[in-house]
Structures are given as C-alpha cells and as structure tokens.
C-alpha cells in the first residue's frame, strides 16, 4: 500500500478514486508519564515518553486508515492529512485523525 501526503504519485496515474478514508486513535498518557514529562519540563530536553505516545497514536490511526482503504480495494492512499488534538478533561488524552483518499493506481 502506497501512502503519501501528496495528491499524486509520480509515474503512477490514478485509475480510480474510491473515496475518502479516515481513522482516529485516542490514547491517554498515564500519571507516571505525566510525572516524568513534568520533570523534563523543569530540566529541559525532549520528552521521549510523550514522543512514544504520539508515535503510537499516529501509527494506529495510519494502520486503521490503510485497512479501510484495502477493504475498498485500494492500492494507495493519497492526500493524507494528520491532525493532532488533545481531548478529555484537562487535555489528558491525545487524538490523532488520519484522513486520505483511497485510490487505485
């Protein structure tokens, strides 16, 4: 499955548009992750804990979107857009929304 944020794939013309596919992943960071990230805020530097949470949510949303495209018979998803939002009380959860167009190239 070819996935791209561009609206075309060089050398591979779109033969058929199958429709928009989207998927979301909502993941919470637990109290221990919050604690260690808070310490990182104080001393500076990157928060690998939150980076892993974001990566997991992004991967889950992308995988689910690809599965939906495959179910439509697509062999590519073009024009992918990823949106990241915090949800829940106090923004305690991260939502990743992946949207693209399922196509046959």
N, C-alpha and C positions, 0 to 999 in steps of 0.2 A: 504494500500500500504506500503510494507516494503521498506525502503530506507537505504542504507548503503554505506560507503566508501570502505568496504571490497569486495573481489571478490567472496565471497560465504557467505551463511547464514548457520550457524551451525545447523545441524539437518534437513535442508530443501534443498535437492538436486535440482539443476537447471534442469528442464524438457525440457525447450525450450528457446533458445536465440532469441529474437525478433528484436534486432538491437540497435544501438546507438541512444540515445535521448539527445537532448540538448536544452537549452533555455538561453536567456540572458535578463538581466534587466539593463537598463541605467537610472540613476537617478541623478538629479542635486541638488546641495546644493545651496540654495539661499543666497543672500547677507547678510541677518541677521544671518544665521547660520555661514557663513564665519566670520562675525564680532565677534560673541561670541566665536567661536573656536579660533580666533586670540587672544582674551583676555585670553583664557585658556592657550594658548601657553606661554603668558607672565608670568602668575601667577602660572602655573604648574597644574598638575592633569589631569584627564580623561576628554575627550570631549564627554559628553552624547549625544550632538546634532549629531555629526558625527557617533557615535555608532548606534544611531537610524536609520540614513540614510543607513548605511551599512547593518543593520539587515533587513530593509525594502527591499532593493535591493536583498539580499540573499534569503529572503522568497519568493519574487515574482518569481525569477529565479527557485527556487526549485519547487514551486507550478505549474508553467508552464511546467517544465520538467515532473513532475508526471502526469499532464493531458495528455501530449503527449504519455507517456508510457501506460496510461489507454486506450487511443484511439487505441493502438496496441493490447490490450488485456492482457497486463502485470499485474502481481500482485506484482511485486517487481522491484526495480532499484538497481543494484549493481555496484560497482566500481565507485562511484560518485566522481567527481573531481570538485572543486570550484576554479575558477580563478577570481582574483580581479584586475582591471586595472583602471587607470584614463584616461579619454578621453576628447576631447574638447579643446578649446583654454585655455591654462594655467592649464590644468587638472581640469577644473571646474566641471566635471561630473564623476561619478563612474559607471563602468560597472562590472557586475557580470555575469560570464558564468558558468552554471551548465551543466555537461556532465556525462552521465552514460549509462549503458547497461540495456535495458528493458528485463526482463525475466519472465518466468512462473516457479514458484517453487511449 
